Amino acid sequence: MVEHTESKVQQGERYVVIGREPFARMDRVRRVVENKKGCFWCGQKRKGDKLFAYGVWRDGVSILKIGWLRGEFCSISCMRAYHQGQEW
């Protein structure tokens, strides 16, 4: 999978498109969130208490209705391990 990034703004909240599935007609997106507890999977903290929230934005659906996955993670690999078997 080739990852590309495209910055977008959703009501003052910045997120980045990190992947595209053209046959499923969806974009994979990520945003930076503040979290003092640590990654949901490994417990690690990133610099400045910032972690990532990941979501799916389907074509034809309002940008305001991104389906955010549960949890905040230090990396995409921790998110994939936590959400094994789910659509991502």
C-alpha positions in Angstrom: 0.0 0.0 0.0 1.4 3.4 -1.0 0.6 6.0 1.6 0.0 9.6 0.5 -0.8 12.5 2.7 -3.3 15.2 2.0 -4.2 17.7 4.7 -7.8 18.7 5.2 -9.7 20.8 7.7 -12.9 19.6 9.3 -14.6 22.4 11.3 -11.3 23.8 12.5 -9.9 20.4 13.2 -7.0 19.2 11.0 -6.7 15.7 9.8 -4.6 14.0 7.2 -5.6 11.4 4.5 -3.1 8.6 4.9 -4.5 6.1 2.4 -7.1 5.6 -0.3 -9.1 2.5 -1.2 -10.6 3.3 -4.6 -12.6 0.0 -5.0 -14.1 0.4 -1.5 -14.5 4.2 -2.2 -13.1 5.3 1.1 -10.1 7.3 2.5 -8.2 6.4 5.6 -7.6 9.5 7.8 -5.7 10.4 10.9 -5.8 13.4 13.3 -3.6 14.4 16.2 -5.2 14.3 19.7 -4.0 15.1 23.2 -3.9 12.1 25.5 -2.1 12.0 28.9 -2.7 8.3 29.5 -0.8 6.8 26.5 -1.4 4.5 23.6 -4.4 2.1 23.9 -2.3 -0.8 22.7 1.2 -0.4 24.1 0.8 2.3 26.6 3.6 4.4 25.1 3.4 8.2 25.2 4.6 10.4 22.3 6.3 13.8 22.7 4.0 16.5 24.0 1.2 14.0 25.0 0.0 13.8 21.4 -1.4 10.6 19.9 -3.2 9.7 16.7 -6.9 8.9 16.2 -7.7 7.0 13.0 -10.9 6.9 11.0 -12.6 6.1 7.7 -14.2 8.6 5.4 -16.5 7.1 2.7 -17.2 8.7 -0.6 -20.5 10.4 -0.9 -20.8 10.9 2.9 -20.4 14.4 4.5 -16.9 15.2 5.7 -18.5 15.8 9.1 -19.4 12.1 9.4 -15.9 10.4 9.5 -16.1 7.1 11.2 -13.4 7.4 13.9 -12.1 4.1 15.3 -12.1 3.6 19.1 -8.9 4.5 20.8 -5.8 6.7 20.4 -2.5 5.3 19.3 1.2 6.1 19.0 1.5 4.6 15.5 -0.5 2.9 12.8 0.9 -0.5 13.7 -0.5 -0.2 17.2 -3.9 0.8 15.8 -3.9 -2.2 13.4 -2.9 -4.6 16.2 -5.6 -3.3 18.5 -8.3 -3.4 15.8 -7.4 -6.8 14.2 -10.0 -8.1 11.9 -11.9 -4.8 11.6 -12.3 -3.0 8.4 -9.3 -0.8 8.0 
